[in-house]
Amino acid sequence: MANLTIVANIIAKVDKVELVKMELLKLIDVTRAEKGCINYDLHQDNENPAHFMFYENWISRELWQTHMGNQHLKDYMAATDGAVESFELNEMTKIA
């Protein structure tokens, strides 16, 4: 089976950009240490600082799903409750 690529777009509320950014940054080291994580890269839009994007690659969907159930993501969700305008996640497979 091919690796799983995740593209997650997070749009913070305008007055909560720094809070969301701080909480997203907390996810980096702990997630990169997880079994199955190939890369976990956070980006911020140059023209819209409220727009964050994770580009992730995982060995398998099963290991990514384990990641999604981990405590640090639950902590992120609690810390940013009401601070995120929108969230969109795409599961993708590299084809070329």
C-alpha positions as a printed Julia matrix, in Angstrom:
96×3 Matrix{Float64}:
   0.0    0.0    0.0
   1.18   3.52  -0.79
   1.98   6.04   1.9
  -0.81   8.35   2.99
  -0.48  12.09   2.45
  -2.56  14.45   4.55
  -3.19  18.07   3.67
  -4.94  19.89   6.49
  -6.03  23.51   6.13
  -6.8   25.41   9.32
  -8.2   28.94   9.21
  -7.96  30.71  12.56
 -10.35  33.44  13.57
  -8.65  36.79  12.95
  -8.31  37.62  16.63
  -7.04  34.11  17.5
  -4.18  33.67  15.0
  -1.38  33.69  17.58
  -3.23  31.3   19.89
  -3.87  28.8   17.09
  -0.29  29.13  15.83
   1.13  28.49  19.32
  -1.07  25.42  19.77
  -0.21  24.04  16.3
   3.5   24.43  17.0
   3.08  22.3   20.13
   2.02  19.39  17.91
   5.21  19.28  15.83
   7.83  17.47  17.92
   5.49  14.98  19.56
   3.89  14.05  16.21
   7.2   13.73  14.38
   8.24  11.18  17.03
   5.15   9.02  16.43
   5.4    5.62  14.79
   4.61   5.92  11.09
   5.19   9.66  10.71
   7.41  10.38   7.69
   7.03  14.15   7.82
   4.76  16.64   9.56
   5.3   20.14   8.21
   3.39  23.25   9.23
   3.03  26.19   6.85
   1.53  29.66   7.24
   0.15  31.62   4.3
   2.31  34.63   3.39
  -0.67  36.85   2.6
  -3.23  35.51   5.07
  -1.56  34.77   8.41
  -4.78  33.18   9.69
  -4.33  30.31   7.2
  -2.22  27.38   8.34
  -1.56  24.19   6.43
  -0.11  20.87   7.56
   1.54  18.71   4.93
   1.98  15.24   6.36
   3.1   11.85   5.12
   2.41   8.63   6.98
   3.49   5.04   6.39
  -0.14   3.9    6.57
  -3.66   5.16   7.14
  -3.87   2.99  10.25
  -0.87   4.72  11.87
  -2.29   8.13  10.93
  -5.6    7.17  12.53
  -3.71   6.22  15.7
  -2.15   9.7   15.59
  -5.59  11.28  15.26
  -6.7    9.63  18.51
  -3.7   10.73  20.56
  -3.97  12.95  23.61
  -1.95  15.83  22.15
  -4.57  16.3   19.42
  -7.34  16.23  22.01
  -5.42  18.87  23.97
  -5.07  20.99  20.8
  -8.81  20.74  20.14
  -9.63  21.82  23.69
  -7.14  24.72  23.62
  -8.42  26.07  20.3
 -12.14  25.5   20.87
 -13.91  28.49  19.33
 -10.68  29.89  17.82
 -10.81  28.12  14.43
 -12.95  29.51  11.62
 -12.67  26.43   9.41
 -10.82  23.14   9.1
 -10.49  21.01   5.98
  -8.6   17.74   5.75
  -7.76  15.78   2.61
  -6.42  12.23   2.55
  -4.32  11.86  -0.59
  -2.14   9.34  -2.4
   0.89  10.36  -4.45
   0.43   9.24  -8.05
   3.55  10.66  -9.74
